[in-house]
Amino acid sequence: MSDAPRPPRLKERLEALCAEMVEKGILFTEATEQFERCFIAEVMRRNNGHLQKTSAALGIHRNTLSKKVSLGKIPRKTPRS
């Protein structure tokens, strides 16, 4: 076995992010909106902006996804940074 420290698990990273957001005074609605935008944008990027494939991967109706995109909350295609 290696003595190298293991990278933080997803749960630990999420807990640390939540703690940081609370410390900075970010409201729950802001946090959930940002998470939704980020999560959907990543799935959209992985599906090359294809709404039907993205909505299926997310488990939401295509019209719901289309509405979020048209309201400008989610970019149709996002480059990976």
Secondary structure, 3 states (H helix, E strand, C coil): CCCCCCCCCHHHHHHHHHHHHHHCCCCHHHHHHHHHHHHHHHHHHHCCCCHHHHHHHHCCCHHHHHHHHHCCCCCCCCCCC
